[in-house]
Amino acid sequence: MPRKFKPGEWVKQKGKIGAPKMIVLKYVPKKDSFLGSVINDRYLECVWYENGERQSDVFHQNYLIKMIETGGLFKT
């Protein structure tokens, strides 16, 4: 499966109205529980800020969409 995003791009979760905008950090390897193999090109580590605290999580690339508008991570 081809990689859809590059590090530094702005993304948001599909279908979630209140989802924060996030920055892609990197692709991370994740073990497939069904096949037992390691997948290197489907899961992304993303970072965002919520109430002044840095949050990060890993998402499958098919659950994210690229944001057209970019900007800071903090609300003003």
Contact map, one row per residue, 1 for C-alpha under 8 A:
1110000000000000000000000000000000000000110000000000000000000000000000000000
1111000000000000000000000000000000000000100000000000000000000000000000000000
1111110000000000000000000000000000000000110000000000000000001000000000000000
0111110000000000000000000000000000000000000000000000000000001000000000000000
0011111010000000000000010000000000000000000000000000000000001000010000000000
0011111110000000000000010100000000000000000000000000000000000000000000000000
0000111110000000000000111100000000000000000000000000000000000000000000000000
0000011111000000000000111000000000000000000000000000000000000000000000000000
0000111111100000000000110000000000000000000000000000000000000000010000000000
0000000111110000000011110000000000000000000000000000000000000000011101000000
0000000011111000000011110000000000000000000000000000000000000001111000000000
0000000001111100001111000000000000000000000000000000000000000001111000000000
0000000000111111001100000000000000000000000000000000000000000011100000000000
0000000000011111000000000000000000000000000000000000000000000011100000000000
0000000000001111100000000000000000000000000000000000000000000000000000000000
0000000000001111111000000000000000000000000000000000000000000000000000000000
0000000000000011111000000000000000000000000000000000000000000000000000000000
0000000000000001111100000000000000000000000000000000000000000000000000000000
0000000000011001111110000000000000000000000000000000000000000000000000000000
0000000000011000011111000000000000000000000000010000000000000000000000000000
0000000001110000001111100000000000000000000000010000000000000000001000001000
0000000001110000000111110000000000000000000001110000000000000000000000001000
0000001111100000000011111000000000000000000001110000000000000000000000000000
0000111111100000000001111100000000000000000111100000000000000000000000000000
0000001100000000000000111110000000000000000111100000000000000000000000000000
0000011000000000000000011111000000000000000111000000000000000000000000000000
0000000000000000000000001111100000000001111110000000000000000000000000000000
0000000000000000000000000111110000000001111110000000000001000000000000000000
0000000000000000000000000011111000000111101000000000000000000000000000000000
0000000000000000000000000001111100000111001000000000000000000000000000000000
0000000000000000000000000000111110011110000000000000000000000000000000000000
0000000000000000000000000000011111111110000000000000000000000000000000000000
0000000000000000000000000000001111111000000000000000000000000000000000000000
0000000000000000000000000000000111110000000000000000000000000000000000000000
0000000000000000000000000000000111111000000000000000000000000000000000000000
0000000000000000000000000000001111111100000000000000000000000000000000000000
0000000000000000000000000000001110111110000000000000000000000000000000000000
0000000000000000000000000000111100011111000000000000000000000000000000000000
0000000000000000000000000000111100001111111000000000000000000000000000000000
0000000000000000000000000011110000000111111000000000000000000000000000000000
1110000000000000000000000011100000000011111000000000000000000000000000000000
1010000000000000000000000011000000000011111100000000000000011000000000000000
0000000000000000000000000011110000000011111110000000000001111000000000000000
0000000000000000000000011111000000000000011111000000000001111000000000000000
0000000000000000000000011111000000000000001111100000000111100000000000000000
0000000000000000000001111100000000000000000111110000000111100000000000000000
0000000000000000000001111000000000000000000011111000011110000000000000000000
0000000000000000000111100000000000000000000001111100011100000000000000001000
0000000000000000000000000000000000000000000000111111111000000000000000001100
0000000000000000000000000000000000000000000000011111111000000000000000000000
0000000000000000000000000000000000000000000000001111100000000000000000000000
0000000000000000000000000000000000000000000000001111110000000000000000000100
0000000000000000000000000000000000000000000000001111111000000000000000000000
0000000000000000000000000000000000000000000000111101111100000000000000000000
0000000000000000000000000000000000000000000000111100111110000000000000000000
0000000000000000000000000000000000000000000011110000011111000000000000000000
0000000000000000000000000000000000000000000011100000001111100000000000000000
0000000000000000000000000001000000000000001111000000000111110000000000000000
0000000000000000000000000000000000000000001111000000000011111011000000000000
0000000000000000000000000000000000000000011100000000000001111111000000000000
0011100000000000000000000000000000000000011100000000000000111111000000000000
0000000000000000000000000000000000000000000000000000000000011111100000000000
0000000000001100000000000000000000000000000000000000000000111111100000000000
0000000000111100000000000000000000000000000000000000000000111111110000000000
0000000000111100000000000000000000000000000000000000000000000111111000000000
0000100011110000000000000000000000000000000000000000000000000001111100000000
0000000001110000000010000000000000000000000000000000000000000000111111000000
0000000001000000000000000000000000000000000000000000000000000000011111000000
0000000000000000000000000000000000000000000000000000000000000000001111100000
0000000001000000000000000000000000000000000000000000000000000000001111110000
0000000000000000000000000000000000000000000000000000000000000000000011111000
0000000000000000000000000000000000000000000000000000000000000000000001111110
0000000000000000000011000000000000000000000000011000000000000000000000111110
0000000000000000000000000000000000000000000000001001000000000000000000011111
0000000000000000000000000000000000000000000000000000000000000000000000011111
0000000000000000000000000000000000000000000000000000000000000000000000000111
